[in-house]
Amino acid sequence: MAEAGGQVLKEVLLDLKHSLDTEEPQQNEEATFAPKLTPELSQVNWEVLTALEVYNLFRGLAGFFKLCTYYDGKRIDLDEIGLVFPGQADHIDDQECNRRETITENTDFSRFYSLPVTATISSSHKLWSELSIPGQLSVYKNLVVVCCADMQCIFVRRVKLRSKWMTANDFQNGYISKSKGLHMFVFHKDDSSKTDVINT
């Protein structure tokens, strides 16, 4: 959107006389307000959202709400999210996600318009055959890798459980390694009372 807007602005300014001569007034009756951001928007439905939609939801709610899901009946907040792709060799983008909890007048918005934060995991890695159900997760090199509705994956660098932020490895050692069977993030509808506005 930022790139398209910049290009349109450039075209308008380069031919300003023609643009002013052909302007059309906005139909105010047809204008609508953007929907209010609510905590319910931060709940990830793994069976519905694609990897790109989860990533864009994370970016869109940054500074307002952290994405949330459930693991083993416990609410989990997700932070520092990126896209995962199969490739020739492993590579994790070293661009750090912005850890600011709230938007201020000094917030650097440039990361929201930049290329996506990504990780490439070798296409021959067993992870790709293990993750076959939306919400299924695995820990790989300090990333929680989660399968989405389109069978593509996102990664999460930090999770929050019981008011404590932890790395993917800490989550693996403290929780995942202690449970048997499939490791799944699940969607719980109508849990808005437990979703907090970011204030930590």
SULSUL-V522015 format. One record per residue. N is the residue number from 1. PSI is psi in radians with two decimals (999 if undefined). D_FIRST is the distance of its C-alpha to the first C-alpha in Angstrom with 1 decimal. Layout:
n->{N	N}
psi->{PSI	PSI}
d_first->{D_FIRST	D_FIRST}
This chain:
n->{1	2	3	4	5	6	7	8	9	10	11	12	13	14	15	16	17	18	19	20	21	22	23	24	25	26	27	28	29	30	31	32	33	34	35	36	37	38	39	40	41	42	43	44	45	46	47	48	49	50	51	52	53	54	55	56	57	58	59	60	61	62	63	64	65	66	67	68	69	70	71	72	73	74	75	76	77	78	79	80	81	82	83	84	85	86	87	88	89	90	91	92	93	94	95	96	97	98	99	100	101	102	103	104	105	106	107	108	109	110	111	112	113	114	115	116	117	118	119	120	121	122	123	124	125	126	127	128	129	130	131	132	133	134	135	136	137	138	139	140	141	142	143	144	145	146	147	148	149	150	151	152	153	154	155	156	157	158	159	160	161	162	163	164	165	166	167	168	169	170	171	172	173	174	175	176	177	178	179	180	181	182	183	184	185	186	187	188	189	190	191	192	193	194	195	196	197	198	199	200}
psi->{-0.76	-0.73	-0.76	-0.74	-0.71	-0.72	-0.76	-0.75	-0.75	-0.80	-0.72	-0.79	-0.60	-0.48	0.94	-0.74	-0.84	-0.70	-0.73	-0.62	-0.50	0.26	2.61	2.31	2.57	2.46	1.68	-0.50	-0.48	-0.15	2.46	2.79	2.63	2.56	2.60	2.42	2.20	2.76	-0.51	-0.51	-0.40	-0.13	2.15	2.09	1.71	-0.47	-0.17	-0.74	2.38	2.94	-0.77	-0.65	-0.68	-0.80	-0.78	-0.59	-0.76	-0.82	-0.72	-0.54	-0.02	2.30	-0.23	-0.97	2.60	2.60	2.61	2.73	-3.02	2.49	2.14	0.69	0.00	2.43	2.37	2.28	2.55	2.42	2.79	1.20	2.52	3.12	2.53	2.37	2.54	2.56	-2.95	-0.73	2.82	2.40	2.24	2.15	2.26	0.09	2.13	2.42	2.61	2.17	0.11	2.39	-0.44	2.74	2.25	3.11	-0.31	0.09	2.31	1.85	-0.04	-0.56	-0.42	-0.30	0.02	3.12	2.68	2.58	2.23	2.83	2.46	2.20	2.33	2.30	-0.27	-0.04	2.49	-0.36	-0.67	-0.53	-0.40	-0.65	1.69	0.05	2.31	2.24	-0.29	2.47	2.80	2.65	2.30	2.05	0.94	0.50	2.37	2.04	2.21	2.32	2.39	-3.10	-0.54	0.21	0.24	2.92	2.70	2.85	2.69	2.22	-0.57	2.50	2.69	2.15	2.24	0.86	0.28	2.13	2.44	2.76	2.97	-0.71	-0.70	-0.70	-0.74	-0.89	-0.63	-0.41	-0.97	-0.76	-0.32	-0.09	2.60	2.84	-2.77	2.47	2.04	2.42	2.39	2.74	2.28	1.99	2.72	0.81	0.53	-0.40	-0.36	0.01	2.10	2.57	2.54	2.17	0.24	999}
d_first->{0.0	3.8	5.5	5.1	5.9	8.4	9.8	10.4	12.0	14.1	15.3	16.3	18.1	19.9	21.3	21.5	24.9	23.8	20.6	22.9	25.5	23.3	21.4	21.5	22.0	19.8	21.9	22.4	24.4	21.4	19.0	18.8	18.2	15.9	18.4	20.3	19.7	22.9	24.6	24.8	21.1	21.9	24.5	23.6	25.1	25.6	26.9	23.9	20.7	19.7	19.2	15.5	15.5	17.8	15.8	12.6	15.2	16.7	13.5	12.8	16.5	17.1	19.4	20.5	21.9	22.7	22.5	26.1	28.3	32.1	34.4	38.1	37.8	36.3	33.0	30.7	27.7	25.2	23.5	22.0	20.4	19.1	19.2	22.6	23.3	26.8	27.8	30.8	31.2	30.1	27.5	25.7	22.8	24.4	21.2	22.3	20.4	20.3	23.4	23.0	24.1	22.8	20.3	22.2	21.9	22.1	19.3	17.4	13.7	13.0	13.7	10.8	8.4	11.1	12.4	13.9	17.4	19.7	23.4	25.4	28.7	31.3	31.2	35.0	34.8	36.5	33.5	31.8	34.9	35.4	32.0	32.3	31.7	28.6	29.1	31.6	31.3	32.9	33.0	32.5	32.8	31.9	28.9	29.1	27.7	27.0	26.8	24.2	24.6	23.5	26.0	23.4	23.7	22.1	24.0	24.9	26.5	28.0	29.4	31.1	34.3	36.8	35.1	35.2	32.3	33.3	32.1	32.0	35.5	36.9	35.5	37.1	40.4	40.7	39.5	38.6	41.8	43.9	42.8	43.9	42.2	38.6	36.2	33.6	30.9	31.3	29.5	31.6	30.7	31.9	32.1	30.0	33.1	32.8	29.1	29.0	26.5	25.9	28.8	30.3}
